[in-house]
Amino acid sequence: MGLIKNFEFGEKALRLRWELTATNIFDHPNWSNPATNISTVAQVGVISGVGGVQGASTGDKPWQREFRMGVRLEW
């Protein structure tokens, strides 16, 4: 989720852009896939932790809510 606001000064010669982005905004867990190794029957189908997309720039992250704010000046 994100919010963006542009501020223009003068005749479009100077512009300030403010943005706020958030990941996992609802702060819910993204569970990992269940175990599928049938050699350990007691563990089949057990979800042992949180998963999600690890180390990627898109998708559901496995950790808590995170915010990022940025300001950009264009002239």
C-alpha positions as CSV (number, residue, x, y, z in Angstrom):
1,M,0.0,0.0,0.0
2,G,1.3,3.5,-0.7
3,L,0.5,7.2,-0.5
4,I,2.0,9.8,-2.8
5,K,1.7,13.6,-2.7
6,N,3.2,15.9,-5.3
7,F,3.8,19.6,-4.4
8,E,4.5,22.0,-7.3
9,F,6.2,25.4,-6.8
10,G,6.1,28.1,-9.4
11,E,5.4,27.3,-13.1
12,K,6.2,23.6,-12.8
13,A,9.9,24.5,-12.5
14,L,10.3,22.9,-9.1
15,R,8.4,19.8,-7.7
16,L,8.6,18.0,-4.4
17,R,7.3,14.4,-4.2
18,W,6.6,12.8,-0.8
19,E,5.7,9.1,-0.6
20,L,5.0,6.5,2.1
21,T,4.8,2.8,1.3
22,A,4.0,-0.1,3.5
23,T,4.4,-3.9,3.3
24,N,2.3,-6.4,5.2
25,I,-0.1,-3.5,6.1
26,F,-2.6,-5.8,7.9
27,D,0.2,-7.5,9.9
28,H,-1.0,-11.1,9.3
29,P,1.3,-14.1,9.1
30,N,2.3,-15.6,5.7
31,W,2.6,-19.2,6.5
32,S,5.2,-21.4,4.8
33,N,4.2,-24.6,2.9
34,P,3.4,-27.7,4.9
35,A,6.0,-30.5,5.1
36,T,5.6,-33.1,2.3
37,N,8.4,-35.6,3.1
38,I,6.5,-38.9,3.7
39,S,9.5,-40.6,5.3
40,T,8.7,-38.7,8.5
41,V,5.0,-39.5,8.8
42,A,4.5,-37.5,12.0
43,Q,5.6,-34.3,10.2
44,V,3.6,-34.6,7.0
45,G,1.2,-31.6,6.6
46,V,2.8,-29.7,9.5
47,I,3.4,-26.0,9.0
48,S,6.6,-25.1,10.9
49,G,6.9,-21.4,10.5
50,V,6.3,-18.3,8.4
51,G,7.3,-18.2,4.7
52,G,6.4,-15.9,1.9
53,V,8.8,-14.5,-0.7
54,Q,12.3,-14.4,0.9
55,G,14.9,-12.1,-0.5
56,A,12.7,-10.9,-3.4
57,S,11.4,-7.4,-4.0
58,T,7.8,-8.3,-4.6
59,G,5.2,-10.4,-2.9
60,D,4.2,-11.1,0.7
61,K,7.0,-10.8,3.1
62,P,7.2,-13.2,6.1
63,W,8.0,-10.6,8.7
64,Q,6.0,-7.8,10.4
65,R,4.6,-4.6,9.1
66,E,7.2,-2.3,7.5
67,F,7.0,1.4,6.4
68,R,9.2,3.4,4.1
69,M,9.1,7.1,3.5
70,G,10.9,9.1,0.8
71,V,11.2,12.7,-0.5
72,R,12.2,13.6,-4.0
73,L,13.0,17.0,-5.3
74,E,12.9,17.6,-9.1
75,W,13.9,20.8,-10.9
